[in-house]
Amino acid sequence: MATTKTAEKKPTGKKTGAQTDADPKAATANELLIARLHQALVALGEPVRISELVREIGDEGITTGLVRHTLDANPRRFVAVDRRWDIAQRYLDKQRPVGRTLEEIVGIYGQPMPVLEAATELGRIYGRVHEHFDQVAPRLFRGTAYFPAGDNAFGLSSWLLNVESPKEADVLFYNYLTADSVAPFAETAAGLDWESDPVGSASVLVDSVDGAPIDNRVVQYYAWKSLGDDFDGPALYESMFRSPDLFIALPEHRWASAAVLEDVCAAWAALAAQVGESADDAAPEVSDEPAAPLSVTEGDLVELQRYFADRDEVVTAQELLENVLEVAPGAKTFDEDVVTLTEYLRSQPDDFIWVGANRFQAPDTLPPYLGQVPESLTFPALPRFEMADGEVLDQMLSDDAFDRGLQDAVLDPIAQDVNDQEDGADTLWPSGVSAASKSLRLVLKSHHKEIGTFPLAQIPRGFFPAEPNIVEVTLRDVEGVAYSVYVDYNVQLVYGLFDVYAEIAADSGAVFTLEKTDDPAEFKFVFGNETDKDVYVSADRFAVLTDYRAEVEGGPVSTYDIVRTILEHYHKGASFLTLLTEVNIVRRTPRRLLASILSGYTAFSERANRWTFDSKKEPEGFDKKKVEFILQ
């Protein structure tokens, strides 16, 4: 029977004295104790004193002192409320979808959960009487994320082997298994009779690991290999769950052999003797002792991977701490834990894509357009333009041919653009503008507004998070609406701004401000209908230039002729930035080519920072004094 992969959540907690990676039986004892405490609190349905919890469990080996120690050592699982103990999951975010919360409840419970108890837990989390969810929970359990396990209880389908594909390689892949991880059990599994004795065969496999837990999907993998189409994952799980004399169900869809119970009880007794008994069975007062720092285990890694599965959106380290590792924002070490988890996730690049600050994405979820310069932002390949007398037009000159004012104009960040920009150290930034600036005044050009991009040439590196090469940031407008955009340092573009620009009417020259916030990856986007005097183009003028662009695209037209035509409109001249803006509306043109044309021909001249064209001087052609600056 095929199963559906779900976003199962696992219980996590810091290691206690009863858990050691070198002793699987001691680790099993610790996990089973935590699970029993959790399940007892679920059954009780409310915060209780330790003495009530001990009575509910009813096991002589589980003493008051042992319970107190275990509750206190696992703050991600249990919390003290009004001198009583409760389950941490009951304080989940009430704004989360009920379906997602239910999956987490069952995942932490660690074995098939009765519907009534699930409804009670939902009621506790959402502040409603459990009767409200008596109809909701059964309906949710009918979804593909769950399977029935008898006695009106349900488990997560992700605990079962996913056999939607008949190919063995796919079965391994979609169940987070590898050939190496199942190989140690191959010899034991050989010859097992899964058809006539599935429970006995499973018991042989579970007993073979000498007290260590075994993933249910490994057990079911060998059953599936033997039975093929007759394999029934839910039925096999239920049969094992109904055989407590053979199996112990553990969280994270694992089984331990019931044969380890004697060792488990011995481990409980040893720890109980070590921690002693407590006369006061109430929850302890808040301690002034420093909280233990976060340590990410292999089990945590598996759950973090699972949390990212099927997610396209960005996930923050804070979200992972709350929703996966169950560290509340109010915890003493929360800020330090954010740093620790961020560094850990960055060390696992195959599983988590770092997109700046403490943000991550699942592999293969970055937008496909990243790393590419849209065609509309590229410079077209042009033919060689020659005059009748053989003089070559549109020749590129070195910067030494430009006067000082033109040299500075070329280095203006607003003049620069994608594939036509300086190293940040050479850019002439306005006074006070740097990566440390609290805000930046930015000017939008028509070709970027049209496709929702922005050139990083106007933004000092470090204003956004400076690494990695692809960074995701959030822009939030004045109404609080958030937009996810990507900063790509490889191609020097910001992508994903199309919706951000929606309220901007000006085709060219709109001014907006980006302001930093307390979050290094979140910025305020402020637009107040301001326009830049040099880059703004009126709607009528834009229409004229657009018509001229169609004419230019219809036949070979030199950049010299485009510049001359535009300046014939400006009888009193135009600034270099205005001229560059309008030339680029007609055809994408590098700023140094424009500067070379203005400097190289005597018909163009500058006065008071405004360039003009004198048709009477046009016959003089290229300024012979500039020949030495022609770039070959």
Summary of the structure (lengths in Angstrom):
residues: 632
radius of gyration: 34.2
end to end distance: 71.5
largest distance: 108.6
contacts: 1942
relative contact order: 0.08
helix: 42%
strand: 15%
